[in-house]
Amino acid sequence: MKHLFRILAVTVTLMLSLNAAAQQQSRWYLGGGIVGGFNFNNGSIGFVPEIGYRISPNISAGLDIGYIYQKSSGYRAHRAIVDPYIRAHYTLANFIYVMAEAFARYDYAHVIPDNGDPYNSNYFRAGLRPGIGMRVGSRSYLIARIGYLGYKSGSGEEGDGQIKYHCTSNDVFIGYGYNF
């Protein structure tokens, strides 16, 4: 939990300090999306609201906070996530852009095994994740992120504790945002 409070404190401090520079035009944005995917008997689905601040025309800092329900063979889990990020984007066309995010994500999971006692777990992920965005109005946009290159710990899955490209159903995000 100490990691969670540190991440939140740094993110809130960053956003509040940047707010002073936004007196002429608001640079804040709100959004959210769904995360998840399904294959055979396994799957996950979640909702992840987002708040962020444009530091410059091509750099943003934000925070995703969300809930994910996950079901797999042998267990189901309820997960809460806190995911601060710094996003850089480059416009390819008038309305399409590519982006990369540096992030550090904390997951708290309440795991309920099919046979056994429920338990709680903590997961940590950090790295770079690619994405693509599309403006759908003067102030709104759609984004998609698939996977990330980085480190993951605590999940017990293959690749845990290694730096590599991770792409599971929990690493797919499709969302909407609105600039104020």
N, C-alpha and C positions, 0 to 999 in steps of 0.2 A: 504494500500500500504506500510505502514511502516514495516509490518510483512514481506512482500515480499522482501524488500531491506535488512532487517536484515538477513533473511534466505540466500539470495544470497551472502551477504558480508561474513558471517561465512563460507559458503561452499567454496567460492573462496579462502579465506584466508587459510583454511585447506588444500585445494588441492595445493596451491602454496608453502606452507611450507613443505608439504610432497614431493614435487618435488625435493628438494635438496638431499633427500635420495635415489633418483632413478637414480643416475648418471651411475651406472654400468649396470643395466638392466631396461628397461622401465617397469613400472608397471601400465601404463595407459590402459584403455580400453574404447572402444566406442561401442555403440549398440543402440538398440531401439526396439520398438515393437508396437503392436496394443493393444488397450484396448477397451472393450465394450462387448455388448451382446444384444440380442433381445428376447422379449416375447410379443406375441399378438400385440397390437398397440404401444408398447413402445420399445425404444431401444437407444443405443448409439454406436458410433464408433469413434475412435481417433487414432492418431499417437503420440508416445511419444519417442523422441530421448533421449539417455542416455550417460553420460560421467562419468567415475569413476577412482579410483585409489586404487590399492591393497596396503594396509598398511602392511599386513603380508600375509603369504600364505592362511590364513583362514578368514581374515578381510578386508573389502573394504569399502570405502566411495564414494558416488556418488551423481549425480543429474539427475533427470528426468525433462525435460521441454517439454510440449506438448500441443496439441489441441484436444478437444473432441467435437463432434457434438452430441446433445442429442435431441430426439423427444419423447414426451409423450402425452397422451391425454390432450389437453388443452394448450400446449405450445411446443416451441422448443427453444434450447439454444446453444450458442457457448461458450465454456469454454476454458480458458487458465490455465494451471497448472504449478506449480513449486513444486518439490517434492525431497528435499534432504534426503539421507538415510545413515545409517551405516549397512552393511551386514556382517553377520557371516555365514560361511557354513562348513559343515562336509561331507566328502566323504564317501559314502556308499559302492560303488564299484569303479572300476577303472575309470569309466567315468560318474557315476551318483552321485549327491550330493543333500543334503537338505540344506535349508537356512532359516534364519530368518532375517528380516530387521526391525530396529527401524527407523521410518520416521516421518516427519512433512510436511504435504502437504497443500498448499494454492491453492484455486481455485477462479478464477474470472470468472463470468458468465454474458453474455448478454442474457437476457431472453426475448423471444418474445411470449407473450400469443396469443392464437387464437382470443380472444376478449379482447381488452384492449391495453394500451400503453406499449411499451418495457421498461424494467428496468434492472439495473445492480445489481448483488449480489456477496457477498464474502462468501466463505466457508472455513472451516479449519478442517483438520483431522490429528490425530496423534496416533501412537500406534505401534504395532508389526504385521508384516504380514509374513505368512509362504510362502515357495516356494520350487520348485524343479528345478534342473538344470541338463543338460546333455552336456558333452563335445562332439563336433562333428568333432574335428580336434585338432591339437596341439595348436592352438591359438583361436579357435572359440567355442561357446557354445550356447545352447538354454536354456531359462528359462521360468517358468510359476509361476505366483502368483495368488492366489484366496482368496480374502477377507482380513480382518485384524481384530485384536482384539485391540480396542482402542476407542477414543473419536472422535465425529463428531459434528460440530456446523454449523448453518446457512442454512441447507438444507430444513428445514420444514418437513422432513420425520419422520416417527416413529423411535424412538431410538435416535433422535437428543438430544445432551447434555448428553448422557449416555455412560458409558464405557461398551461395549459389542462387540460381534462378528458381524461385518458388512460384508455382501456379496451381493452386487447388481451388475448390469451389468458394472458399473463404477469401480468396484474393481477386475476385471478379466484382467490379463495382460499376453500376450504371446510375447516373444521377442527373439532377437538374439544379441550376443555380440562378439567382436573381441578384443583380448589382443594384445597390441603392444609390 
